[in-house]
Amino acid sequence: MKDTSADMEERYRAMLMQRTGEERLKMGCAMRDTARAFVEASLREQNPQVTETDIRKGLFLRFYGHEFDASTCAKILSAIEQAASLRNNGF
């Protein structure tokens, strides 16, 4: 669905391009942080006892899971689990 006129899109783009590269980068980082916070809150709402490892896995699945086949997703989730195990053991 597209409900924005071409004229308005051009105006919006022009406004963005008036900002410095640093300002645009900061905007993008803030949007990413906000999206992450929303996903994390959703995961915590679904399971108040969720672990940090489960949050990392949930973030991966929500943001990138659709880009990988099931086998690759399983390998990445396993790597997240292994990294958490190493962190928990002081490595």
N, C-alpha and C positions, 0 to 999 in steps of 0.2 A: 504494500500500500504506500502510495506517495501522495501526501496531502500538502506539500510545500511547492509553491509556484517557482518557476525557474528564476524569475526576477528576485524573489526573496532568497533563494539559494545563492545567487550571485552577490547580493548585498551582504549576506552572512559571511561568505568566503572572503569578500573584500575586507570586512571588519576583522576577521581572523588574521589576514595577511598584513594588516596594519600593525599587529603586535610583533614584538621581536621574537627571534627564534627561541630565546630563553623563556619568554612568557608563554609561548605555545607549548614548549616542553613541560613547563611547570603545570599548565592546564591538563596536558595529557597524563602526567604522573598523578595529579589529583584525581582525575577521572578513574584511573586504574585503581588507586587506593580506595576510592569510594565503592567501586564494583567489588573489590576484594572484601571490604567490610560488610557489604550486603550479603555476599555468599557465605562468609564466615558466620554472620548472625543467623542466616537461614539454617546452616548446619547445626549451630548450637540450639536453635529452637526445635529442630527435629529430634535432637538428642542432647539434653543438658549435660550429660556425662561424657560427651565426645572428647577424645584425646587430641593432643596437638598433631599427632601422626595422622589420625583420621581426618583432621581439618586439612592438612596438607594434601592428603589423598583426595578429599572432596573438592578442594580447590582445583587440583589437576583435572579431575573428571569434568567439573563444570566448565572450566575454561578451555581445556584442550582435548578432553576425552573423545569428542566427536571427530577429531582429526587423525585418530589412530585406529587400526584394526584391534580386535579383542586380544590377540596374542601380544601385540606391542603394548597395549594398555596394561596387561597383566605384568609384563616385564618392568614397566615404569613404576607401577604400584609396588611391586616387590622391591625395587631399588629405593623407593621412598621409605619403605618399611626397614630395609637394611640400614639406611642412613640414620634413621631414628634410633635403631638399636646401637649403632656406633656412638651416637651422641649421648645416649643414656649410659653407655659404659665408659664415658670420659674420653673418647677419641675425637 
